Amino acid sequence: SPTTRPVSLAPTSIPITPTPTLSSAGACPEEYTPLSRYSVGTQVQLGGIVFECVDIACGYDGFEPEPSLEDGLWWQVWDVIGTCSGTYAPATSSPTTRPV
């Protein structure tokens, strides 16, 4: 005779990774340029997210920071600092004149 198995009609849950909440880092540093040399400690922005270089491989192909914050090799060489808007004012000094 056929056997009856209970059937669950409960919805299944799919784990969703939450997007981290980032604090404002203020004005944006220079935009990231692919395949450029970056010193450890250098901050760049890409897509309004500020990243800080923490390894000499920051400018290598495949280690580009990812503004979507998805997993990738970039996590090994960049720290996420926060969001930014606007730009830093360039550091300038007033010209000085010498008495004639």
Secondary structure, 3 states (H helix, E strand, C coil): CCCCCCCCCCCCCCCCCCCCCCCECCCECCECCCCCCCCCCCEEEECCEEEEECCHHHHCCCCCCCCCCCCCHHHHCEEEEEECCCECCCCCCCCCCCCC
